[in-house]
């Protein structure tokens, strides 16, 4: 019983944290066009470590997959994580820390 409460509380905190992070990025059409433009015209390293648990082995493929999702599904909010991935990649490459 207590384990379930802890798990649901941890899950709630995780969702709250995720919504806070996603709220710092813009998903309107103009902002999405700008991040897509950035991703289309930027030279990327072969690999990149975003966080201790996020290692991108093939950054170009990572970007192509995100762009594909955006181009084929925007403005469907279900695909906002694809936009967020590009924002987070841009932040990492520019040394921006949003914590």
N, C-alpha and C positions, 0 to 999 in steps of 0.2 A: 504494500500500500504506500509506504513512504517512498519507495523507489520510483513508483509511478509519478508521484507528485514532484520529485526532484527532476525526473526526466522531462515531464511536461513543462516545468519551470525553466529548465535549461533550453528546451526547444523554443519556448517563448522568448527567452533572451536572445537566442540565435536569430530568430525571425526579426526581433526588434532591432538588433545590430545590423542585419542585412538591409532592413528598410531604411535605417539611418544612413548607411553607406550609399544606397541607391538614390536616396533623396538629394545627395550632394551633386548628382549629375543631372543634366537636362535631356529630356526625351522628345522635345518639340521638334518639328520638321527641320527648322533651320539649324538647330544644334546637332541633330543627327546628320544632316548634310555636311556640316563642318567636320565632324569626327570621321565620317566616311572619306571626305576629301583628304584629310590628314593621313588616314591609313593608306589611301591609294597612292599618295605621292611621297611616302616616307621610306627611306632605306632602313631595314631592320637587321639586327644581328642574327646570327644563326640560331642561338639559344639565349635564354634569359631566365633568371630566377626572380620571380615576383615576390614570393614569401618563402618561408622555411618549408612549406608544404606544396608550393606551386612552382614547378620547374617546367618551363616551356622548351621543349627540345627543338622544335621546328617553328620558329616565330612566323615565318611567311605563311605556312600552312594554317597556323592558328588564326592569323589575320584573314586569310581567304575564307575560312569557315565562318568566321563572324560576319564578314561582309556578305557572304552568300545568304545567311539567315536574315540579315537586315534588308537586303535588296529584295528578297522574296516574301518577307512577312511583315515588314513595317507598314502600318503603325500598330500591329497586334502587340499588346503589352506583354504577352507571354514571352516574346523574344527580346524584351529589354535587357536580359542578361548578356546577349550578344553585343549590345551597345555598351554596356557596363564593362565588358572585357576589353573593348577598345579604349575606353576612357582609362581603365586601370593600367593598360599597357603604356599608354601615352604618359600617364603620371610616372610610371616606373622609369621610362626612358628620359624624362625631363627632371627626374629627381624630386617630384612633388610627393609630399607625405600628407595624406588626408586623415590621419588618425586623430 
